[in-house]
Amino acid sequence: MNHLPPFCSLLPSAWPAPLELPGAQLVRAQFDPAQLHAEDFQRCGIAAVNGVAKRQGEYLAGRLCAREALRQLHGKPSVPERGEDGAPQWPLGVVGSITHGAGQAAALVAHARDWQGLGLDVEQQLSATRAAKLAGEILTPAELERASGLQPEAFARLVTLTFSLKESLFKALYPLVRQRFYFHDAELLHWSEDGRARLRLLINLNSDWPTGSELDGQFAEFDGYLLSLLGVAA
């Protein structure tokens, strides 16, 4: 991708270890909303969005990642529109996911013949204090019980991981079920240091995704961030 505005720069094309998803393209960037200029949208050929600089920077950085990911996937750089429900509208035959936050943005795309749903989420690692405040909103009672013996730093890591994986789960399944669900509607069954995780639905979404459905997730940790992804095979 050439001629990016100064507020945004691409990160190395290598996937953060140990993430992998056959046939998919991942593009990541770092950005600084303080360096965003109003004309950057026009320069990039992307329709502007309303909001403070932070929101505008997140949106533009995410769309720039998506455009480059689509170019890498099938040679056609395009920018997904924002649907009425807020979800990106991907080209026919393509599935994808966009994430942004705390100066990082990323997009993951693949052909629909390979994957029927993709979820991607980047989070800055939570502090112990912040994690303690948010834990009850993110973790189910069973998850809280399993985490009860952890030290504050390890607990914060688990809360961050659970939050991110459940965000990726929602992004992967929402386009398939068109039904919103929330943090307590799924649970993290287990995870391992090799970046693998397993989640289970605690709510009936439709006949294809009933209560008890399980899915595999992945995650990578780097530079104080956590990036998670989830793919639903076609």
Backbone torsions as a table, in degrees:
resi	resn	phi	psi	omega
1	MET	NA	123.9	-177.1
2	ASN	-104.0	158.4	171.4
3	HIS	58.5	45.3	172.4
4	LEU	-70.8	145.8	175.3
5	PRO	-63.9	154.1	-174.2
6	PRO	-57.7	-23.8	-176.0
7	PHE	-71.7	-13.2	-170.9
8	CYS	-134.9	138.0	176.1
9	SER	-142.6	143.3	-179.8
10	LEU	-71.4	146.7	172.6
11	LEU	-92.8	164.6	179.8
12	PRO	-50.4	143.6	-173.3
13	SER	-71.6	-18.3	180.0
14	ALA	-63.3	139.1	177.3
15	TRP	-69.6	138.3	174.8
16	PRO	-60.9	125.6	179.4
17	ALA	-64.5	140.7	5.7
18	PRO	-102.3	25.8	-175.1
19	LEU	-63.4	142.6	173.3
20	GLU	-161.7	144.2	176.0
21	LEU	-152.7	103.3	-173.3
22	PRO	-55.0	132.5	176.3
23	GLY	83.7	-6.1	-177.2
24	ALA	-98.1	155.5	177.0
25	GLN	-116.7	127.6	178.4
26	LEU	-115.8	127.5	175.9
27	VAL	-125.7	130.9	-179.3
28	ARG	-123.9	154.2	178.8
29	ALA	-146.7	159.8	168.9
30	GLN	-116.4	149.3	-175.6
31	PHE	-149.6	159.2	179.0
32	ASP	-129.7	103.9	-178.0
33	PRO	-57.1	-25.2	-179.3
34	ALA	-65.8	-21.2	179.5
35	GLN	-96.7	2.2	-178.9
36	LEU	-73.5	136.2	175.2
37	HIS	-114.8	148.9	-176.0
38	ALA	-57.1	-33.2	-177.6
39	GLU	-79.8	-5.1	-179.3
40	ASP	-62.1	-35.6	178.1
41	PHE	-61.1	-48.9	-178.7
42	GLN	-63.4	-40.6	179.0
43	ARG	-61.2	-34.1	-178.4
44	CYS	-87.9	-6.4	-178.5
45	GLY	70.9	31.7	-178.4
46	ILE	-123.5	132.9	-178.8
47	ALA	-63.1	135.2	-178.6
48	ALA	-71.4	156.9	175.3
49	VAL	-119.7	155.5	177.6
50	ASN	-78.8	158.3	175.9
51	GLY	130.3	176.9	178.9
52	VAL	-71.7	170.3	-177.3
53	ALA	-57.3	-37.4	-179.6
54	LYS	-59.9	-49.3	-179.0
55	ARG	-65.5	-41.8	179.4
56	GLN	-64.4	-41.5	179.2
57	GLY	-65.0	-41.3	177.9
58	GLU	-61.6	-46.2	-177.4
59	TYR	-63.4	-48.2	-176.7
60	LEU	-66.6	-42.6	179.1
61	ALA	-62.2	-41.4	178.7
62	GLY	-64.3	-42.0	179.6
63	ARG	-68.9	-34.7	176.6
64	LEU	-65.0	-39.6	174.8
65	CYS	-63.0	-42.8	-179.5
66	ALA	-63.6	-42.0	-179.9
67	ARG	-61.7	-44.0	179.4
68	GLU	-68.2	-37.8	178.6
69	ALA	-63.6	-40.3	177.6
70	LEU	-67.1	-36.9	176.5
71	ARG	-62.1	-42.4	179.6
72	GLN	-68.7	-31.4	-176.6
73	LEU	-73.3	-50.4	-175.0
74	HIS	-138.9	15.7	174.0
75	GLY	78.2	7.4	-177.8
76	LYS	-120.9	96.2	179.6
77	PRO	-72.7	115.9	177.8
78	SER	-139.0	162.3	-177.0
79	VAL	-113.9	119.1	179.2
80	PRO	-65.3	131.1	175.5
81	GLU	-71.1	162.6	176.7
82	ARG	-94.4	119.2	-179.5
83	GLY	-72.7	171.3	-179.8
84	GLU	-61.5	-28.4	178.8
85	ASP	-88.7	3.4	178.8
86	GLY	90.4	-9.4	-177.5
87	ALA	-81.4	145.1	176.0
88	PRO	-63.1	142.3	178.7
89	GLN	-101.6	101.7	-173.8
90	TRP	-84.0	154.4	177.8
91	PRO	-59.4	156.5	178.7
92	LEU	-56.9	132.0	178.7
93	GLY	86.4	5.8	-178.8
94	VAL	-127.2	142.8	170.7
95	VAL	-120.9	155.5	-178.2
96	GLY	-168.7	178.7	179.2
97	SER	-154.8	145.0	179.0
98	ILE	-124.3	143.2	175.6
99	THR	-141.4	152.8	177.3
100	HIS	-161.3	150.3	177.6
101	GLY	163.4	146.1	175.2
102	ALA	52.6	41.6	175.0
103	GLY	81.5	7.9	177.9
104	GLN	-123.7	144.0	175.2
105	ALA	-140.2	154.6	179.6
106	ALA	-159.9	155.7	174.5
107	ALA	-138.7	142.2	179.5
108	LEU	-126.8	125.7	-179.1
109	VAL	-135.2	156.1	177.8
110	ALA	-160.0	164.9	175.3
111	HIS	-73.2	140.5	179.8
112	ALA	-65.3	-19.9	177.0
113	ARG	-70.6	-19.6	-179.8
114	ASP	-100.3	-39.4	-176.8
115	TRP	-136.6	134.4	178.8
116	GLN	-94.1	-13.2	177.2
117	GLY	-157.3	141.1	177.5
118	LEU	-132.3	139.9	174.8
119	GLY	-131.3	136.3	-177.1
120	LEU	-140.5	138.0	179.5
121	ASP	-151.1	134.6	174.0
122	VAL	-116.9	136.7	179.8
123	GLU	-137.0	145.1	168.2
124	GLN	-78.4	137.4	-178.6
125	GLN	-57.7	130.3	-179.5
126	LEU	-72.4	146.4	171.2
127	SER	-74.0	162.9	179.3
128	ALA	-61.1	-39.3	-179.8
129	THR	-66.2	-45.9	-179.6
130	ARG	-65.1	-42.0	-179.6
131	ALA	-62.4	-40.1	179.9
132	ALA	-62.6	-35.9	179.9
133	LYS	-72.1	-34.7	-173.8
134	LEU	-92.7	-14.1	-169.8
135	ALA	-54.6	-42.8	-177.3
136	GLY	-65.7	-25.5	177.9
137	GLU	-80.3	-26.7	-171.6
138	ILE	-101.2	-42.3	-176.1
139	LEU	-92.6	139.5	173.2
140	THR	-72.3	165.8	176.0
141	PRO	-55.4	-38.9	179.0
142	ALA	-66.3	-40.5	177.7
143	GLU	-65.4	-40.2	178.3
144	LEU	-63.4	-40.3	180.0
145	GLU	-64.5	-42.2	-179.8
146	ARG	-66.0	-27.0	-177.0
147	ALA	-94.3	4.2	-169.3
148	SER	-63.7	-25.4	-176.7
149	GLY	-93.7	2.2	-174.8
150	LEU	-76.5	148.6	171.7
151	GLN	-71.0	158.2	-174.4
152	PRO	-53.5	-41.6	-178.6
153	GLU	-67.4	-43.0	178.5
154	ALA	-66.7	-36.4	177.6
155	PHE	-65.1	-42.4	178.8
156	ALA	-62.0	-39.8	177.7
157	ARG	-62.8	-42.2	180.0
158	LEU	-66.1	-41.0	178.6
159	VAL	-63.4	-43.3	177.2
160	THR	-60.1	-46.8	-179.0
161	LEU	-62.0	-45.5	-178.6
162	THR	-64.5	-44.4	177.4
163	PHE	-56.6	-50.6	-175.4
164	SER	-65.3	-44.9	-179.1
165	LEU	-64.1	-37.7	178.4
166	LYS	-70.5	-32.6	173.3
167	GLU	-63.9	-44.9	178.6
168	SER	-63.7	-39.1	177.7
169	LEU	-59.9	-45.7	180.0
170	PHE	-61.8	-45.8	-177.9
171	LYS	-63.2	-34.5	-179.8
172	ALA	-72.9	-37.3	-173.3
173	LEU	-93.3	-28.5	-175.3
174	TYR	-55.5	-45.4	179.1
175	PRO	-62.7	-20.6	-179.3
176	LEU	-87.9	-30.7	-174.9
177	VAL	-111.8	-19.2	-178.1
178	ARG	50.7	41.0	177.9
179	GLN	-138.3	129.0	-180.0
180	ARG	-77.4	142.8	172.1
181	PHE	-142.9	169.5	-163.5
182	TYR	-130.0	179.5	-171.2
183	PHE	-58.0	-36.9	-177.9
184	HIS	-82.5	2.4	178.3
185	ASP	-93.7	6.1	176.4
186	ALA	-151.1	159.1	177.4
187	GLU	-136.6	148.4	174.2
188	LEU	-85.6	111.1	-176.6
189	LEU	-75.3	-48.4	178.0
190	HIS	-162.3	162.1	177.4
191	TRP	-150.8	161.4	-177.3
192	SER	-137.4	162.6	-176.3
193	GLU	-68.3	-12.2	176.8
194	ASP	-85.1	11.1	174.6
195	GLY	85.7	17.6	179.6
196	ARG	-106.4	146.8	-179.5
197	ALA	-148.6	160.3	179.3
198	ARG	-134.9	130.4	-179.6
199	LEU	-121.2	156.6	179.6
200	ARG	-134.8	136.1	175.6
201	LEU	-75.5	138.3	176.6
202	LEU	-110.9	12.2	-178.0
203	ILE	-138.8	149.0	176.9
204	ASN	-86.8	115.0	-179.2
205	LEU	-93.2	-44.7	172.3
206	ASN	-167.2	-172.5	-176.0
207	SER	-65.0	-27.4	178.3
208	ASP	-82.0	-25.0	-176.8
209	TRP	-129.1	71.3	179.8
210	PRO	-81.0	170.6	174.2
211	THR	-53.3	135.1	179.4
212	GLY	96.5	-8.2	177.6
213	SER	-61.4	138.4	-178.7
214	GLU	-119.3	145.1	-179.9
215	LEU	-139.2	151.2	177.3
216	ASP	-93.1	141.2	174.7
217	GLY	-125.9	169.6	178.0
218	GLN	-135.3	158.1	175.6
219	PHE	-153.7	156.1	174.7
220	ALA	-137.4	145.3	179.0
221	GLU	-119.2	135.0	-177.2
222	PHE	-162.0	136.2	171.5
223	ASP	50.3	36.7	179.2
224	GLY	82.7	8.3	178.7
225	TYR	-116.8	161.2	171.7
226	LEU	-130.7	128.3	177.5
227	LEU	-116.6	122.6	178.9
228	SER	-118.3	154.4	175.9
229	LEU	-147.9	158.5	179.7
230	LEU	-147.7	129.6	178.2
231	GLY	-119.4	134.2	175.5
232	VAL	-103.6	111.5	-175.1
233	ALA	-64.7	146.5	178.8
234	ALA	-72.3	NA	NA
